[in-house]
């Protein structure tokens, strides 16, 4: 179908939406004039070049060129299609869009995603009921033994999967209408039997931790045994609605306090996270059985901003140290200030908080070391300061140090290391350079700086000859009062840049130019041209409209004269060429065009500008 969702519905959804609210869910924004600025979620940067204009309902990044409206943002940030973005916003803002409007294939995809989320929600409610029911006494005793309050249990909507093979399966089958077990299979809740027909429950005799996304939709589950049997934890597999490499447990609850404090703690387990929140440290999240990924770091950076802190709470064992080492490059690449908090030996956040309390934890976190300082200290502790130990320390640290892209930071850390182990700084630097070629190659690769989607689209090139055209389009966005002048004098016909011509025609075709810029951008399907339009629309509005209009009229007149002269010169050259070639047909056609052009110039001169 050419139009999946009617234009009037797209307009209704966009009018109801607030781009500032949507972007603020993943980007820390601060007021800057009429705009709001923050760190771009689509590429790594130290200073904020990402800007949102709430009055025009558009965003634009002056660093990577990403731009558009609220739909574009969701499509780029969440990997949604346009219809999915419209429908997601429609659900948030209470706009009804009939599903019958969608093509059969897209209808199937949208319906399935909604069904998977619904199945997860139903399962979450089932597990909750079992925890609170007569058969949940053992599970409740376990949670009480772990010192979790009823408030924490209810806040995180914990549940219990009863011991047995078909409790959830029976629950699904006895609903009206029944839940297809194949849907349960798709989200990892049920498993098909190897012999015969039917399914059985994936989670059995486990505490259930529902995993929510930023919008508080249930996307997956974690389950922990009540004893010491293995596997201790069982987690949902990757599904159409759950990607553990881009998800963090507790992020839906952490986002507000993380933005307020500009600090976020990262722990490694469900119970650690619950202990943190129960002790008032609500700006905390937990990884879901994976190492920290670039997607995780982008989420964290979006919550705390460019000056914020990410504090990784690791165990002091070898695994924790290796995790810290692996995290250095990804945090450095995204320009995120990361720190390591190592708790006393034998403690994790859960045990430490319940034994010593939140004040002791806060004191410990105040002494958290930067990731590199932590690696230096642990390497010295492990190898000692003998001659052989110093060689091992430098060998161990050369790769992490070489991966630091900030040359000033790298130099300072090398100086710190040389002082700590009493080795000449130049000698340490020489050793670090042994690992630099691979690191430098990584630094030069644009894929390590910007994600593919941020660079592949790119902005259509604007040459010096097109500058006047881009200025005209900009003022059409800024001053709707000049749109009619552009229309009357057919100035867009004189445009030579195809991208700018398309944007200008889109403005002319709008409702008298009164559409918000964000709505206008919805009508441009090409990503690159939409981003270009956003960059032109993002300019500051005129403070003195009379002066601006006067300046614009002068620009329009100058542009018209310039293009008319160029067109006239081209026609004269064509006439001369046709005469030289004795091509009478071409000569006649060209003379006719020349005369019409002169008549058009006379007509326009009679029009008031």
C-alpha positions in Angstrom: 0.0 0.0 0.0 1.3 3.5 -0.9 0.0 5.0 2.3 0.1 2.8 5.3 -1.4 5.2 7.8 -3.7 8.1 6.6 -2.1 11.5 6.5 -4.7 12.9 8.9 -3.8 10.3 11.5 -0.1 11.0 11.1 -0.8 14.6 11.7 -3.0 13.9 14.7 -0.3 11.7 16.3 2.4 14.3 15.7 0.3 17.1 17.0 -0.3 15.0 20.2 3.4 14.0 20.6 6.1 16.0 22.4 9.5 15.4 20.9 11.2 16.9 24.0 9.5 14.3 26.2 10.4 11.4 23.9 14.1 12.5 23.3 14.5 13.2 27.1 13.8 9.5 27.8 17.3 8.7 26.4 19.2 12.0 26.2 19.9 14.5 29.0 18.9 17.9 27.5 19.6 21.3 28.8 18.0 24.6 27.8 20.0 26.6 25.3 18.1 29.6 24.0 14.9 28.3 22.2 16.5 24.9 21.8 17.6 22.1 24.1 21.0 20.6 23.7 22.7 17.4 24.8 25.0 14.6 23.7 24.0 12.9 20.5 22.7 9.4 21.0 23.8 8.4 17.5 27.5 9.1 17.6 30.3 9.5 20.2 31.1 13.1 21.2 32.6 15.1 24.1 30.5 18.2 23.7 26.8 18.3 23.0 26.0 19.0 19.3 22.5 17.4 19.5 19.7 20.0 19.5 16.0 19.7 19.9 13.6 22.5 19.0 10.3 21.9 20.9 8.3 24.6 19.1 9.2 23.2 15.6 9.1 19.6 17.0 12.4 18.7 15.3 15.9 17.5 16.2 19.3 17.9 14.5 22.9 16.9 15.3 25.5 19.3 14.0 28.1 16.7 14.6 26.9 13.7 12.5 24.0 15.2 10.5 21.2 13.1 12.0 18.0 15.0 12.0 14.2 14.9 11.6 11.0 14.8 13.7 9.8 12.7 16.5 9.1 9.8 14.1 12.6 9.9 12.7 14.1 9.9 16.2 12.2 6.8 17.2 13.1 5.1 13.9 16.8 5.8 14.4 17.0 5.2 18.1 14.8 2.1 18.4 15.2 0.6 15.0 11.5 1.0 14.2 9.9 1.3 10.8 7.8 4.5 10.2 4.5 2.8 10.8 5.8 1.3 14.0 7.0 4.7 15.2 3.6 6.3 14.5 1.8 3.5 16.2 4.1 3.6 19.3 3.5 7.3 19.7 -0.2 6.8 19.1 -0.3 4.3 22.0 1.6 6.7 24.2 -0.6 9.7 23.5 -4.0 8.0 23.1 -4.5 8.4 19.4 -6.5 5.6 17.8 -5.3 4.1 14.5 -7.3 1.3 13.0 -5.1 -1.7 12.4 -7.0 -2.4 9.2 -5.2 0.5 7.6 -2.0 -1.5 7.5 -0.9 -3.8 4.7 -1.2 -7.5 5.4 2.5 -8.1 6.0 3.0 -5.1 8.2 -0.2 -5.8 10.0 1.2 -9.2 10.8 4.5 -7.9 12.1 2.9 -5.2 14.3 0.3 -7.6 15.6 2.9 -10.2 16.5 5.1 -7.7 18.4 2.1 -6.6 20.3 1.1 -10.2 21.0 4.6 -11.1 22.3 4.5 -8.1 24.7 1.0 -9.1 25.8 2.2 -12.7 26.4 5.0 -11.4 28.5 2.7 -9.2 30.5 0.3 -12.1 31.1 3.1 -14.3 32.2 4.4 -11.6 34.6 0.9 -11.3 36.1 0.7 -15.2 36.4 4.1 -15.3 38.2 3.1 -12.5 40.5 -0.2 -14.3 41.5 1.7 -17.5 42.3 4.2 -15.6 44.5 1.3 -14.1 46.5 -0.8 -17.3 46.5 -0.9 -20.3 48.8 1.8 -22.1 46.8 4.2 -19.2 47.0 5.1 -19.6 50.7 8.5 -21.1 50.0 9.4 -18.4 47.5 8.2 -15.7 49.9 10.4 -17.1 52.7 13.4 -17.1 50.3 12.8 -13.4 49.5 12.4 -12.6 53.2 15.7 -14.5 53.9 17.3 -12.2 51.2 15.9 -9.3 53.3 13.8 -7.9 50.4 10.9 -5.7 51.6 7.4 -6.1 50.4 7.6 -2.7 48.9 10.7 -3.7 46.8 9.0 -7.0 45.8 5.9 -5.1 44.6 7.8 -2.2 43.0 9.8 -4.6 40.8 6.8 -6.9 40.3 8.7 -10.0 41.3 7.0 -13.4 40.8 7.4 -17.1 41.3 7.3 -20.0 38.8 5.9 -23.0 40.6 7.6 -26.3 40.7 6.1 -28.5 37.9 6.1 -28.8 34.1 2.9 -27.2 32.9 1.6 -24.5 35.3 2.1 -21.6 32.9 1.1 -23.8 29.9 -2.2 -24.6 31.6 -2.7 -20.9 32.4 -2.2 -20.0 28.8 -4.5 -22.8 27.5 -7.4 -22.0 29.9 -7.6 -18.4 29.1 -10.4 -17.1 26.9 -9.3 -17.0 24.2 -6.4 -19.4 24.8 -2.8 -18.0 24.4 -1.1 -19.9 21.5 1.8 -21.8 23.0 3.8 -21.0 19.9 3.8 -17.4 21.1 5.0 -18.5 24.5 7.8 -20.4 22.7 8.8 -17.3 20.7 9.5 -15.4 23.9 11.1 -18.3 25.6 8.4 -19.1 28.2 7.4 -22.5 26.9 9.5 -25.3 25.2 8.1 -27.8 22.7 8.3 -31.4 23.9 10.8 -33.6 22.0 8.4 -36.5 22.0 4.7 -36.2 21.3 2.9 -32.9 21.1 2.6 -29.9 23.4 4.9 -27.7 25.4 6.2 -27.4 28.9 7.2 -24.5 31.1 10.7 -23.0 30.7 10.8 -21.5 34.3 10.2 -24.0 37.1 10.6 -23.5 40.8 12.3 -20.1 40.4 12.0 -16.6 41.6 11.0 -14.5 38.6 12.5 -11.1 37.8 10.5 -9.4 35.0 12.8 -7.3 32.7 11.2 -4.0 31.5 12.3 -1.6 28.8 12.5 2.2 29.2 8.7 2.4 28.5 8.0 -0.2 31.2 6.9 -3.0 28.8 7.9 -6.5 29.9 10.5 -7.7 27.4 11.9 -10.7 29.1 12.5 -12.6 32.4 15.2 -13.8 34.7 14.7 -16.8 37.0 16.7 -17.7 40.1 16.6 -21.1 41.9 15.6 -21.2 45.6 18.6 -23.4 46.5 22.1 -24.0 45.3 21.2 -26.1 42.3 22.5 -25.3 38.8 22.0 -23.4 36.7 21.5 -20.7 39.4 20.0 -18.3 36.9 17.9 -18.9 33.8 17.2 -16.0 31.4 14.9 -15.3 28.5 16.6 -15.9 25.1 17.0 -13.2 22.5 13.5 -12.5 21.0 11.8 -10.0 18.7 11.2 -7.8 21.7 14.3 -8.5 23.9 17.9 -7.9 23.2 20.1 -8.4 26.3 23.1 -6.6 24.7 21.0 -3.4 24.6 18.9 -3.9 27.7 19.6 -3.1 31.4 17.6 -4.4 34.3 15.9 -1.6 36.3 16.5 1.1 33.7 12.8 2.1 33.7 13.1 3.0 37.4 16.6 4.4 37.3 16.2 6.9 34.5 14.7 9.8 36.5 17.1 9.7 39.5 20.1 9.2 37.1 19.2 12.3 35.2 18.8 14.3 38.4 22.1 13.1 40.0 24.0 12.7 36.8 25.4 9.4 38.3 24.4 5.9 37.6 25.6 2.7 39.2 26.0 -0.6 37.2 25.9 -3.8 39.2 26.0 -7.4 37.9 22.9 -9.1 39.3 19.2 -8.8 39.9 19.5 -9.1 43.7 22.3 -6.6 43.8 20.1 -4.1 41.9 17.2 -4.7 44.3 19.4 -4.2 47.3 20.7 -0.9 45.8 17.1 0.4 45.2 15.8 -0.8 48.6 18.6 1.3 50.2 17.6 4.4 48.3 20.2 4.1 45.6 17.6 4.2 42.8 20.0 5.4 40.1 21.2 1.9 39.5 20.9 -0.7 36.8 22.2 -4.3 36.3 23.6 -6.0 33.3 21.8 -9.1 32.0 24.5 -11.8 31.8 26.6 -10.0 29.2 29.7 -7.7 29.3 29.0 -4.0 28.8 28.4 -3.3 25.1 28.5 0.0 23.1 24.7 -0.1 23.1 24.7 -0.2 26.9 27.1 2.6 27.2 25.1 4.8 24.8 22.0 4.2 27.1 24.0 5.1 30.2 25.5 8.2 28.6 22.1 9.3 27.5 20.9 9.1 31.1 23.8 11.0 32.9 25.0 13.4 30.1 28.5 14.4 29.1 29.6 15.5 32.6 28.0 12.5 34.5 29.5 9.5 36.0 29.0 5.8 35.4 30.2 3.8 38.5 30.8 0.1 37.9 30.4 -1.9 41.0 32.6 -5.0 40.4 33.8 -7.8 42.7 37.5 -7.7 43.5 38.1 -11.1 42.0 39.9 -11.8 38.7 36.6 -11.8 36.7 35.7 -8.3 38.0 39.1 -7.0 37.0 38.9 -8.5 33.6 35.4 -6.9 33.2 36.8 -3.5 34.1 39.6 -4.0 31.6 37.2 -4.9 28.8 35.0 -1.9 29.6 37.8 0.7 29.1 37.8 0.9 25.4 34.0 1.1 25.0 33.7 3.8 27.6 36.6 5.8 26.2 35.2 5.6 22.7 31.9 7.0 23.8 33.6 9.7 26.0 31.9 8.5 29.2 33.4 9.1 32.6 33.6 5.6 34.1 34.7 4.7 37.6 35.3 1.4 39.4 34.0 0.8 42.9 35.6 -2.3 44.4 33.8 -3.5 47.6 35.7 -5.2 50.4 36.7 -8.8 49.7 33.9 -11.2 50.0 31.2 -8.6 49.5 28.9 -7.8 46.6 26.4 -4.8 46.7 23.7 -7.0 48.2 25.7 -8.3 51.2 27.6 -5.0 51.7 24.5 -2.8 51.9 22.6 -5.1 54.2 25.6 -5.3 56.5 27.0 -1.7 56.5 24.1 0.4 55.0 23.8 3.1 52.3 26.0 5.7 54.1 29.0 3.4 54.0 28.3 2.5 50.4 28.2 6.3 49.5 31.5 6.8 51.3 33.0 3.9 49.3 31.6 5.2 46.0 33.1 8.6 46.7 36.5 6.9 46.6 35.8 5.1 43.3 38.7 5.1 40.9 38.7 5.8 37.2 38.9 2.6 35.1 42.6 3.1 34.2 43.6 4.1 37.8 41.9 0.9 38.9 43.8 -1.2 36.4 47.1 0.3 37.4 46.5 -0.3 41.1 45.3 -3.9 40.6 48.3 -4.7 38.3 50.7 -3.4 40.9 49.0 -5.4 43.6 49.1 -8.5 41.5 52.6 -8.4 40.1 54.5 -6.3 42.7 57.3 -3.8 42.0 60.2 -6.1 41.4 62.0 -5.8 38.0 60.0 -8.7 36.6 56.8 -7.3 38.2 57.3 -3.9 36.5 57.8 -5.6 33.1 54.6 -7.6 33.6 52.6 -4.5 34.7 53.6 -2.5 31.6 52.9 -5.5 29.3 49.5 -6.0 30.9 48.5 -2.3 30.7 49.9 -1.4 27.2 46.8 -2.5 25.3 44.2 -0.7 27.6 46.3 2.5 27.6 46.8 2.4 23.8 43.0 2.1 23.3 42.4 5.5 25.0 41.6 7.9 22.1 41.9 11.1 24.2 45.6 12.0 23.8 45.7 14.2 26.8 44.1 11.6 29.0 46.5 8.9 27.6 49.5 11.1 28.4 48.4 11.7 32.0 47.8 8.1 32.6 51.2 7.1 31.2 52.7 9.7 33.5 50.8 8.3 36.5 51.9 4.8 35.7 55.6 5.8 35.3 55.5 7.5 38.7 53.8 4.6 40.4 56.3 2.0 39.2 59.3 4.4 39.0 60.0 3.7 35.4 61.1 6.5 32.9 58.0 8.0 31.2 59.6 7.8 27.8 60.3 4.1 28.2 56.7 3.4 29.2 55.5 5.5 26.3 57.7 3.5 23.9 56.1 0.2 25.2 52.6 1.6 24.8 53.4 2.5 21.2 53.9 -1.2 20.5 50.1 -1.6 20.8 49.3 1.7 19.1 49.2 0.6 15.4 46.1 -1.5 15.9 44.6 1.1 18.1 45.3 3.9 15.6 43.7 1.8 12.9 40.6 1.4 15.0 40.6 5.1 15.7 40.7 6.0 12.0 37.9 3.6 11.1 34.7 5.8 11.1 32.6 2.8 12.1 34.3 3.1 15.5 33.3 6.7 15.8 29.8 6.8 14.3 27.4 3.9 14.0 26.7 2.9 10.4 23.3 4.4 10.3 24.7 7.8 11.3 27.2 8.0 8.5 25.8 6.0 5.6 22.8 8.3 5.1 24.8 11.5 5.1 23.5 14.9 4.1 23.0 15.8 0.4 25.9 18.0 -0.6 25.2 21.7 -0.9 27.6 23.5 -3.2 28.5 27.2 -3.0 26.2 27.8 -6.1 23.3 26.3 -4.0 23.8 28.6 -1.0 21.1 31.0 -2.1 18.7 28.2 -2.6 19.4 26.8 0.9 19.0 30.3 2.4 15.6 30.6 0.7 14.5 27.3 2.1 15.6 28.3 5.5 13.6 31.4 5.4 10.6 29.5 4.1 10.8 27.5 7.4 11.4 30.6 9.5 9.0 33.1 7.9 5.8 31.5 6.5 4.8 35.0 5.3 7.3 34.8 2.4 6.1 31.4 1.2 3.4 33.1 -1.0 6.0 35.3 -2.6 8.1 32.3 -3.5 5.0 30.6 -4.9 3.7 33.6 -6.9 7.1 34.2 -8.6 7.6 30.4 -9.2 11.1 30.7 -7.7 11.3 27.0 -6.9 11.2 26.3 -10.6 14.6 28.1 -10.8 16.2 25.8 -8.1 19.0 23.6 -9.4 19.7 21.5 -6.4 17.2 18.6 -6.5 17.2 18.0 -2.7 16.5 21.7 -1.9 13.8 21.8 -4.6 12.0 18.8 -3.1 12.1 20.4 0.4 10.8 23.8 -1.0 8.0 22.1 -2.9 7.0 20.2 0.3 6.7 23.5 2.1 4.7 25.0 -0.8 2.4 22.0 -0.8 1.7 22.2 3.0 -1.4 23.9 4.4 -0.4 27.4 3.6 2.9 26.9 5.2 1.3 26.8 8.6 2.4 23.2 9.4 4.9 22.7 12.2 8.3 21.8 10.8 8.1 18.4 12.4 4.9 17.6 10.4 6.5 18.9 7.2 9.4 16.5 7.7 7.0 13.6 7.9 6.3 14.2 4.2 9.9 13.7 3.2 10.7 10.0 2.8 14.4 10.1 2.0 16.5 10.0 5.3 19.3 12.3 4.0 16.9 14.9 2.6 14.9 14.8 5.8 18.0 15.4 7.8 19.0 18.3 5.5 15.5 19.8 6.0 15.9 19.5 9.8 19.3 21.3 9.7 17.7 24.2 7.7 14.7 24.4 9.9 16.7 24.4 13.1 17.9 28.0 12.7 16.9 30.6 15.3 13.7 32.4 14.5 13.8 36.1 13.6 13.5 38.5 16.5 12.4 41.4 14.3 10.1 39.9 11.7 9.8 43.2 9.7 13.6 43.4 9.3 13.9 39.8 8.4 11.1 39.9 5.8 12.8 43.0 4.2 16.1 41.1 4.1 14.4 38.0 2.6 12.7 40.0 -0.1 16.1 41.4 -1.1 17.5 37.8 -1.2 14.6 36.6 -3.3 15.1 39.4 -5.8 18.8 38.8 -6.0 18.3 35.0 -6.5 15.7 35.6 -9.2 17.9 38.0 -11.1 20.9 35.7 -10.8 19.0 32.6 -12.1 17.4 34.6 -14.8 20.7 35.9 -16.1 22.1 32.4 -16.0 19.1 31.0 -17.8 19.3 33.8 -20.4 23.0 33.2 -21.0 22.4 29.4 -21.5 19.6 30.1 -24.0 21.8 32.5 -25.9 24.5 29.9 -26.1 22.0 27.3 -27.3 20.8 29.8 -30.0 24.4 30.4 -31.2 25.1 26.7 -31.3 21.8 26.0 -33.2 22.7 28.7 -35.8 26.2 27.4 -36.2 24.8 23.8 -36.8 22.1 25.2 -39.1 19.6 23.2 -37.0 16.4 25.2 -37.7 14.1 23.1 -35.5 16.3 23.5 -32.5 16.8 27.2 -33.3 13.0 27.7 -33.5 12.3 25.9 -30.2 15.1 27.8 -28.4 14.0 31.2 -29.7 10.5 30.4 -28.5 11.8 29.6 -25.0 13.9 32.8 -25.1 10.9 34.9 -25.9 8.7 33.2 -23.2 11.5 33.8 -20.7 11.6 37.5 -21.5 7.8 37.8 -21.2 8.0 36.0 -17.8 10.6 38.5 -16.6 8.4 41.4 -17.7 5.4 39.8 -15.9 7.3 39.4 -12.7 8.6 43.0 -12.8 5.0 44.2 -12.8 4.4 42.2 -9.6 5.0 43.8 -6.2 7.7 42.0 -4.2 
